Each structure stands twice: as structure tokens, then as C-alpha cells.
Amino acid sequence: MGWQLQIQFAFRTCAVLSAISVQFFSIALVGIAQPSESHHTSVVEPGGFAETTNLVMTLASEAVNSDSNYLGRLRFEVNSKHETVRFDLRPVPLRYVLPPSDPLATPVELMIRVMSLQRDFKRNLKTNETFWIQPLDQATEAVFQAIQSRTKVDGGSVVSASTHLDSAETSIQSLQSAILDFSERNGLDMELFRDTEYFTVHVVVSDQALRVRYVQYLDFLKSRHGLSIEDDWIDVGRGKHDLPLIGEYHFVIEWPSSLGGFETNDYDIERNTELSIEPRQMPK
């Protein structure tokens, strides 16, 4: 007899519940609250300047377009009805973007915020409100300079890039006073967005021969650009596990032929989830 996998998505803010049936394991949902720390790393290019810049922009654009819950979430909004303006300039902790040791983590995180803010300012402001354009252009240029200006010394370490990354952060944070000025000119009250909730993935693996592992979704996308992520995978062993996550993740379930499953199954998870993974029964 075979068995099935069910994926159910439950949202804290609405009563919508949907289910999708898929073959081979079962999934349901839960949630908690977001940590706030962030860390900077230096920039080492996986290739030349153009290749690295293109990769950073591609990963940032993917995050903005695919993850509206966290990485690409709303960061600026004017509510005329309630006469308020909400904003969020805070960085995302790097471990939810790429592995913190990844030299591309800080550039990608900065560009995710730049692209999200550009999107939101364009949607919420009239064309004569241009206070946001120069700071975000300066932040983008600083990220590019960080990639381009790397200087390798003995041991392969990198200097000077961090100065440009700090400059990019300063440009983004300078928008706070500009937003305050905008709100005062228009008689709007200022508010901060509430923290995004992160989710817990409850994993139950019934057989030690089953291999379950995962990485950040953007890290997985790097592999499609010819970059190795082999050291970034996090393994989940046999037993019950609670994984507090936020953002998007790529899970791989590896089924040995002895358990009668496919060699590998891939799943993208970005919601509160419960995985119960068991081998199907082999025919006698």
C-alpha cells in the first residue's frame, strides 16, 4: 500500500486554509516571533565584477518578487484614510537571506531593501515626491563599489569593501528623517510596521535511511549559477525536530531505493509547516 503527502498552509492573520495532496509525506502549520539582529560580511566575488553584480541583483530581485511575507515585505505605505505613514528601514538578519558567512549575504540583503523601498515609494507617492530617489541610488552605487573595490591581501582576506557596505546602510537609514519631513508636510502620523512572525517547521523523520536537508532558498538559487552550496546544507536526522525559520527555504528529501521512493524529492517551504516523513510499504 502506498501513502500520501499533504501540505496545509495556515495563516495567523486570516482564516484561509488550503490543502494540496502530493505523494509521499505529510505537512501542516504553526508560528512564533522574529529576532532582529544583523551582521555584515565582506565581499568576495565568485567571478568577475559583472558576474557578481548580476548574481546579487538576480537574487535580490527574486526575493522581492517571491517572498512578500518577509524578505520582500512591504516597507513603506501611506494610508490616507487613517492619515498615517508606515515604514521599516531595518536590515534582515543575514541568516535568513544566505548563510551569514557567505560574502554575498550583505550585498544581497542591502539590495533587497533597496528594491523593496523603490517599489513601495513608487506605489505610494506622487511623482513630485522624489526625496527617496537619491539615497537609494547612492545605496545601490555603494553596493556596486563594495563588489568592485575588493582588495585582496595575504591569506585571501578582503579590505575596503566594508566601508562601502556601511555607506549603503547609512544612505538607507537617512530616509528616516526624509520620511519624517514628508509626514509633517502632509499632516500624517508616523508608524512602524509590526515585526514579521517567523514559523516553526516541525519535522518527524521515521527512518534513519531517509535523508532530509535544507538551505535558504536564495542559497539554493546560487547553485543554479554554478556555485557550490554543498557545505551550506543543514541535515535533519531521524526523530522529532522543531526548526524556527523565516523567509524561504528549499528542502530536499532523499529516498533510498530500499525504501521504495524516488531518489530525491525537492520542496520549497515558506510557511509554518509540519513534516511527517515515513517510507511507504514495500510490496511483498
C-alpha angles and dihedrals in degrees: 000000000000127000136211142236120225125194117199125182118205121185125204093211100049140029095238114129122177131176134202123193117218130163124263115024143022132248135185134159151261141147153209140176135294128256116220111207122119135188135200127223133188124256123252116172120231086208137345126330095267093047094048094045091050091050093049092049092045093052093045092048091049091052093049093048100041106032109054090155098065127342095038096029126144111284105172129031136164115207107195093182093058093030093233138128120207126195143169122195097165121127122244115244104260095233089070092053105040133332104300091237091057108109090217094056098091097042091049093047092050092049092048089058093044093051093044092050093046089053093049097044090051091050097045107034135067117244092255090063102085102149092115100052101076098045092050092045088051091050091051092049091049091054090051090049090050090056094044100042099055111138117199119213133178111316093026095273121151129231135184097024091093090061090060092045090052088050090053090052091049091052092052093047091049087072090074093075091043091052090048090053090048092051093049093049091052099039094245128148116232122233136174123231114251117253115274112246117236123215137234120228108208107204126192115183112187102189129044090217089067113087119208120181138156146190136186109284093238089052089053089052089056089065089062087061092058097263121134117241096169093119092049099064116109114212123217112204133203116302136038121324137177112209115190105208140164130191122015129329137185115221124195122199112195116201118195114221088242088069093051097241136118117284092246138001122192125204133178113215126189103151139068103288146179119204122196108181122189132159116251118245114269118232113255 
